[in-house]
């Protein structure tokens, strides 16, 4: 159930990023979704009368996880979608397990690199190179967007095992998600004004897109994500990205009329 819900929620997020990119700078999109996300999780935290993690060490790990799973990939994918379609961004997000498997093998004792997983990495890497299609690029804009999205996937690929190794089991999923999103919000609140300033206009469509990104794709999704990591492990949790392109493609084609590239 968590797997299917995450696939649907995160698969739809690329559409909302594309809409928000029309007005906001990429780092502003990332900050906006974090603000709405932490508010959504905060309401859930209060409703369930749960508290944020109390120990300093957990907060240190949450700050690192926020960079790897929120601040960096949110900004990279938002930037990438200024160069490529939301369909292609969703496809590149499926590269996440290629990074998760070797990193998890190094960081998490019970997620060793088996022969099957090694073969899977090779096949997956070949698939990413096919989608990347550097030999077909005639300009730098498309390739830049591809590499930005692939960098975002790599950040997720390190973040999943990190969360499993240092955060899973330290607290319940809801407090962990709230703490992580709070750290990410603070991090980008410091960086965003220095990079992109403050937006002058905010159309309703953009506010709605960022709100949807924050409440669903960030707030609710990261509670589900921590639950899935705890129940099934970092590698299994990351494979949700294999299903997301199906959702992102359907949504982009139906709503935005996008082609693959």
Phi, psi and omega in degrees: 000314178298320182297312181295319181296317179296320180300316182290316183292308182289329177295329179279345187295330183294328175297313182294324176298317181299318179294315181295328180296341182296334184238319187266152171289153183308316181291333175289322175299314180298316179294317181300315181292329177290321179298310179295324181295315181291329176294316180298314180291326177298320177297316179296322180296316179293319182297325181267000178056041175259159183245156176292155179305137186271335189269148184295322183298319178297320179294326175297316178293324178297323179295320178292315179299325180296323176293312186288325186254350183230287189303309183290305183294324178300316181291318182294316179291321177297321177291318180300323181286355171280349181245331183232169181287161176293332176299310182293323177299319178295324178294317180293331177298335179291353176283352183308312181299336178297329178270327183296314187302306180292323180292318179297324179297328179277327188261330187243123188298321185268016177235062185287157181275099180272173179298318180298317180293324178297315177298319179299320178299315181298314179296316180296320179296320177298322178295319178296319178297324178295315178294319180300315174050051184300333181289345181260355184284132179254352180216176184270339186297310181296317180296322178299316179296319177301313183292325176297315180294320179294324176294322176298318177297321178296322178296315174300321183297330175275326185292320180301306178297325179298315179297320179295316185288318191250348185238326182299124180097346179285333180197175177290158183304320183295309176299323178295315179297318180297316180295318180296314181292326176296317178298316179297321178297316179296317181300312182283334177296332177280319187278317189303311180298329180288328183272315190235000180072209182240133180296141182274326179228148180224091177300155182300322181297323180288317177299318179296320179295316180292322178297318178296318176301318184287309185291311186269302188286344181244303183294292182297319184297322184281338170292315177298321182297315178296323178296318181291319178298318180294320185280322190239348181099165185293320183295311179297318180299323182289337182289354172302334181290344176286334181270331183305320180300330178296315180292314183297323179292313180300314182294315182294318181292317182288316186273315184260348183067031182282152166267182183292325185244000000 
